[in-house]
Amino acid sequence: MKSNEEKRRVEKVNRAIEDFGGLLRDYRKENFLTLEDMAQEVGCTSSYIFRIEKNTRNPKVDFRIKVLTLGMSWSTEDVYLFLEKVISKEKMNKIE
């Protein structure tokens, strides 16, 4: 049986895959960060962060990892789990 901590990690990673923009927006607001604050942390424009949050931009995996590590301070383990799930999802999409 999974611990509560493990369940939270899996839920967080699943949200990053299914609703990256929403996760980013919620994190930014919960931590009282402006669009500009987040943009400076990850090295892009505030308008790009805004478009990601509104789901009008779908950033590549390398940029998502940059946001997760630099902008949201995810652990290496969580990023690795995220990558595993992204790769698994891509493989499933190619099979279908």
Backbone as a chain_set.jsonl record, in Angstrom:
{"seq": "MKSNEEKRRVEKVNRAIEDFGGLLRDYRKENFLTLEDMAQEVGCTSSYIFRIEKNTRNPKVDFRIKVLTLGMSWSTEDVYLFLEKVISKEKMNKIE", "coords": {"N": [[0.838, -1.19, 0.0], [0.48, 2.233, -0.788], [2.061, 5.062, 0.697], [0.747, 8.11, 2.153], [2.335, 10.23, 1.37], [3.558, 9.237, -0.958], [1.283, 8.912, -2.548], [0.52, 11.609, -2.841], [2.711, 12.566, -4.294], [2.432, 11.125, -6.698], [-0.071, 12.083, -7.555], [0.577, 14.799, -7.927], [2.471, 14.616, -9.995], [0.896, 13.429, -11.999], [-0.909, 15.508, -12.408], [0.824, 17.42, -13.431], [1.278, 16.327, -15.896], [-1.268, 16.132, -17.075], [-2.472, 18.673, -16.715], [-0.615, 20.946, -17.015], [-0.437, 23.763, -17.237], [-2.415, 24.639, -15.415], [-1.404, 23.599, -13.025], [0.982, 25.054, -12.843], [-0.035, 27.708, -12.659], [-1.526, 27.511, -10.233], [0.539, 26.872, -8.424], [2.125, 29.177, -8.63], [0.373, 31.172, -7.7], [-0.224, 30.236, -5.103], [2.225, 30.603, -3.941], [2.584, 33.284, -4.014], [3.701, 34.507, -6.289], [4.399, 36.591, -9.045], [3.59, 36.715, -12.574], [5.843, 37.728, -13.81], [7.806, 37.216, -11.844], [7.956, 34.387, -11.936], [8.692, 34.056, -14.603], [11.255, 35.208, -14.603], [12.571, 33.398, -12.959], [12.697, 31.097, -14.558], [13.663, 31.925, -16.984], [12.271, 33.168, -19.218], [9.642, 34.964, -20.95], [7.096, 36.895, -19.27], [4.684, 36.847, -20.596], [4.809, 34.433, -21.937], [4.656, 32.587, -19.838], [2.076, 33.235, -18.975], [0.592, 32.388, -21.236], [1.099, 29.653, -21.166], [-0.174, 28.989, -18.766], [-2.805, 29.528, -19.509], [-3.244, 27.572, -21.271], [-2.749, 27.996, -23.991], [-0.318, 27.691, -25.014], [1.865, 24.983, -25.351], [4.416, 23.885, -23.827], [7.608, 22.387, -24.657], [9.035, 19.315, -23.407], [11.597, 19.701, -22.245], [11.51, 22.4, -21.459], [9.401, 22.298, -19.662], [10.555, 20.757, -17.656], [12.494, 22.529, -16.808], [10.853, 24.508, -15.68], [9.65, 23.0, -13.636], [11.884, 22.313, -12.058], [13.505, 24.693, -11.62], [11.586, 26.749, -11.291], [9.543, 25.68, -9.671], [10.76, 24.144, -7.807], [10.924, 21.28, -7.739], [11.788, 18.006, -6.61], [14.538, 15.859, -7.54], [13.693, 13.205, -7.699], [10.921, 13.479, -8.101], [10.892, 14.786, -10.579], [12.066, 12.823, -12.138], [10.103, 10.805, -11.955], [8.049, 12.164, -13.264], [9.177, 12.337, -15.858], [9.341, 9.594, -16.494], [6.606, 8.974, -16.651], [5.763, 10.678, -18.709], [7.209, 9.661, -20.873], [6.159, 7.067, -20.958], [3.489, 7.671, -21.562], [3.805, 8.815, -24.098], [4.715, 6.593, -25.532], [2.438, 4.986, -25.438], [0.682, 6.575, -26.91], [1.818, 6.397, -29.436], [1.393, 3.745, -30.034], [-1.352, 3.577, -30.288]], "CA": [[0.0, 0.0, 0.0], [1.259, 3.46, -0.895], [1.921, 6.029, 1.777], [0.105, 9.361, 1.744], [3.36, 11.012, 0.678], [3.689, 8.668, -2.298], [0.051, 9.25, -3.272], [0.597, 13.031, -3.19], [3.709, 12.689, -5.366], [1.836, 10.612, -7.933], [-1.112, 13.038, -7.948], [1.265, 15.997, -8.411], [3.056, 14.283, -11.296], [-0.211, 13.261, -12.947], [-1.429, 16.847, -12.727], [1.807, 18.072, -14.297], [1.121, 15.761, -17.232], [-2.617, 16.396, -17.599], [-2.848, 20.09, -16.631], [0.606, 21.65, -16.643], [-0.732, 25.187, -17.058], [-3.153, 24.819, -14.167], [-0.454, 23.344, -11.935], [1.877, 26.214, -12.785], [-0.807, 28.852, -12.146], [-1.826, 27.293, -8.823], [1.79, 26.992, -7.671], [2.536, 30.576, -8.631], [-0.526, 31.935, -6.828], [-0.047, 29.771, -3.722], [3.509, 31.104, -3.459], [2.55, 34.738, -4.172], [4.627, 34.893, -7.349], [3.793, 37.205, -10.225], [4.028, 36.128, -13.842], [7.221, 38.183, -14.013], [8.667, 36.462, -10.92], [8.155, 33.046, -12.473], [9.435, 34.189, -15.857], [12.659, 35.436, -14.264], [13.126, 32.158, -12.41], [12.908, 30.067, -15.585], [14.324, 32.499, -18.14], [11.399, 33.405, -20.377], [8.833, 36.17, -20.752], [5.883, 36.712, -18.472], [3.583, 36.505, -21.503], [4.895, 33.0, -22.228], [4.099, 31.919, -18.647], [0.631, 33.464, -19.047], [0.017, 31.528, -22.279], [1.152, 28.269, -20.662], [-1.238, 28.862, -17.772], [-4.1, 29.568, -20.202], [-3.221, 26.43, -22.196], [-2.618, 28.37, -25.396], [1.022, 27.219, -25.361], [2.181, 23.677, -24.793], [5.882, 23.872, -23.909], [8.29, 21.105, -24.817], [9.384, 18.651, -22.145], [12.768, 20.301, -21.616], [11.103, 23.624, -20.78], [8.592, 21.892, -18.505], [11.485, 20.339, -16.605], [13.088, 23.763, -16.297], [9.849, 25.119, -14.801], [9.484, 22.157, -12.449], [13.078, 22.339, -11.195], [13.901, 26.055, -11.233], [10.459, 27.577, -10.885], [8.682, 25.07, -8.661], [11.641, 23.431, -6.86], [10.644, 19.854, -7.623], [12.934, 17.15, -6.31], [15.018, 15.017, -8.637], [12.839, 12.02, -7.751], [9.643, 13.85, -8.712], [11.144, 15.055, -11.995], [12.299, 11.515, -12.761], [8.795, 10.175, -12.067], [7.378, 12.906, -14.321], [9.746, 11.897, -17.131], [8.908, 8.218, -16.739], [5.196, 8.979, -17.063], [5.677, 11.329, -20.016], [7.713, 8.692, -21.854], [5.174, 5.998, -21.023], [2.316, 8.202, -22.261], [4.181, 8.951, -25.511], [4.74, 5.254, -26.115], [1.048, 4.556, -25.595], [0.11, 7.354, -28.013], [2.353, 5.869, -30.696], [0.804, 2.437, -30.258], [-2.763, 3.768, -30.669]], "C": [[0.883, 1.254, 0.0], [1.0, 4.364, 0.299], [1.216, 7.276, 1.236], [1.073, 10.234, 0.961], [3.512, 10.537, -0.764], [2.454, 8.999, -3.145], [0.065, 10.703, -3.716], [1.586, 13.265, -4.328], [3.11, 12.26, -6.697], [0.756, 11.566, -8.445], [-0.491, 14.302, -8.554], [1.837, 15.756, -9.806], [1.963, 14.114, -12.342], [-0.799, 14.609, -13.351], [-0.473, 17.58, -13.649], [1.682, 17.573, -15.731], [-0.209, 16.192, -17.843], [-2.987, 17.879, -17.652], [-1.65, 20.919, -16.18], [0.347, 23.127, -16.371], [-1.453, 25.475, -15.752], [-2.266, 24.604, -12.945], [0.468, 24.538, -11.74], [1.169, 27.419, -12.188], [-1.069, 28.706, -10.646], [-0.574, 27.446, -7.962], [2.19, 28.461, -7.527], [1.675, 31.392, -7.663], [-0.375, 31.537, -5.359], [1.23, 30.316, -3.104], [3.688, 32.6, -3.69], [3.591, 35.24, -5.182], [3.852, 35.533, -8.493], [4.233, 36.43, -11.462], [5.487, 36.476, -14.101], [8.195, 37.445, -13.098], [8.986, 35.084, -11.492], [8.984, 33.09, -13.753], [10.923, 34.399, -15.592], [13.316, 34.171, -13.732], [13.504, 31.158, -13.503], [13.483, 30.615, -16.891], [13.464, 32.606, -19.382], [10.621, 34.689, -20.109], [7.604, 35.859, -19.897], [4.701, 36.353, -19.367], [3.611, 35.025, -21.868], [4.337, 32.193, -21.055], [2.576, 32.044, -18.666], [-0.012, 32.52, -20.061], [0.063, 30.057, -21.879], [0.001, 28.048, -19.681], [-2.623, 28.834, -18.408], [-4.235, 28.435, -21.221], [-3.274, 26.821, -23.664], [-1.218, 28.064, -25.911], [1.261, 25.908, -24.637], [3.701, 23.507, -24.879], [6.444, 22.456, -24.043], [8.731, 20.587, -23.452], [10.585, 19.311, -21.477], [12.425, 21.601, -20.893], [10.245, 23.31, -19.56], [9.494, 21.49, -17.343], [12.163, 21.555, -15.984], [12.132, 24.448, -15.32], [9.712, 24.318, -13.509], [10.673, 22.266, -11.506], [13.412, 23.74, -10.707], [12.749, 26.874, -10.672], [9.659, 27.028, -9.731], [9.445, 24.207, -7.658], [11.281, 21.962, -6.65], [11.923, 19.093, -7.328], [13.333, 16.352, -7.551], [14.123, 13.794, -8.806], [11.507, 12.327, -8.428], [9.804, 14.127, -10.206], [11.356, 13.741, -12.743], [10.968, 10.774, -12.965], [7.974, 10.844, -13.181], [7.869, 12.431, -15.689], [9.33, 10.473, -17.48], [7.478, 8.183, -17.273], [5.007, 9.634, -18.424], [6.11, 10.353, -21.105], [6.706, 7.563, -22.038], [3.943, 6.441, -21.812], [2.615, 8.345, -23.757], [4.204, 7.607, -26.217], [3.334, 4.743, -26.366], [0.393, 5.296, -26.763], [0.581, 6.838, -29.371], [1.755, 4.521, -31.041], [-0.62, 2.581, -30.793], [-2.936, 4.271, -32.045]], "O": [[1.895, 1.318, 0.697], [-0.106, 4.429, 0.835], [1.106, 7.47, 0.025], [0.682, 10.899, 0.002], [3.584, 11.352, -1.684], [2.577, 9.327, -4.325], [-0.332, 11.01, -4.84], [1.327, 14.07, -5.223], [3.262, 12.95, -7.705], [0.681, 11.826, -9.646], [-0.97, 14.813, -9.566], [1.699, 16.599, -10.692], [2.098, 14.61, -13.461], [-1.144, 14.816, -14.514], [-0.91, 18.289, -14.556], [1.951, 18.316, -16.674], [-0.259, 16.576, -19.012], [-3.734, 18.298, -18.536], [-1.664, 21.517, -15.104], [0.849, 23.68, -15.392], [-1.137, 26.444, -15.063], [-2.362, 25.332, -11.957], [0.704, 24.977, -10.615], [1.712, 28.082, -11.305], [-0.864, 29.647, -9.878], [-0.614, 28.071, -6.902], [2.545, 28.919, -6.441], [2.194, 32.207, -6.9], [-0.396, 32.393, -4.474], [1.315, 30.475, -1.886], [4.796, 33.126, -3.58], [4.261, 36.248, -4.963], [2.775, 35.066, -8.861], [5.135, 35.594, -11.399], [6.268, 35.638, -14.551], [9.292, 37.085, -13.526], [10.145, 34.668, -11.526], [9.869, 32.26, -13.958], [11.761, 33.826, -16.288], [14.483, 33.903, -14.02], [14.509, 30.455, -13.388], [13.761, 29.846, -17.81], [13.868, 32.19, -20.468], [10.91, 35.412, -19.155], [7.146, 34.719, -19.817], [3.804, 35.627, -18.938], [2.561, 34.421, -22.084], [3.62, 31.215, -21.266], [1.868, 31.072, -18.402], [-1.047, 31.918, -19.776], [-0.842, 29.296, -22.219], [-0.708, 27.045, -19.758], [-3.524, 28.175, -17.889], [-5.228, 28.357, -21.943], [-3.785, 26.066, -24.491], [-0.96, 28.166, -27.111], [0.906, 25.745, -23.47], [4.215, 23.037, -25.894], [5.84, 21.476, -23.606], [8.789, 21.334, -22.476], [10.593, 19.468, -20.256], [12.98, 21.881, -19.831], [10.352, 23.984, -18.536], [9.232, 21.837, -16.191], [12.379, 21.601, -14.772], [12.551, 24.914, -14.26], [9.663, 24.888, -12.419], [10.496, 22.308, -10.288], [13.585, 23.953, -9.507], [12.915, 27.606, -9.696], [9.15, 27.783, -8.903], [8.845, 23.609, -6.765], [11.325, 21.459, -5.528], [13.008, 19.493, -7.75], [12.548, 16.198, -8.486], [13.828, 13.391, -9.931], [11.017, 11.533, -9.231], [8.95, 13.745, -11.006], [10.87, 13.577, -13.862], [10.738, 10.187, -14.022], [7.289, 10.165, -13.945], [7.062, 12.153, -16.577], [9.005, 10.181, -18.63], [7.175, 7.459, -18.221], [4.173, 9.187, -19.212], [5.45, 10.235, -22.138], [6.436, 7.153, -23.167], [3.416, 5.686, -22.629], [1.766, 8.027, -24.59], [3.768, 7.491, -27.362], [3.071, 4.131, -27.401], [-0.371, 4.7, -27.523], [-0.178, 6.845, -30.34], [1.623, 4.184, -32.218], [-1.048, 1.805, -31.648], [-4.066, 4.474, -32.49]]}, "num_chains": 1, "name": "protein.A"}
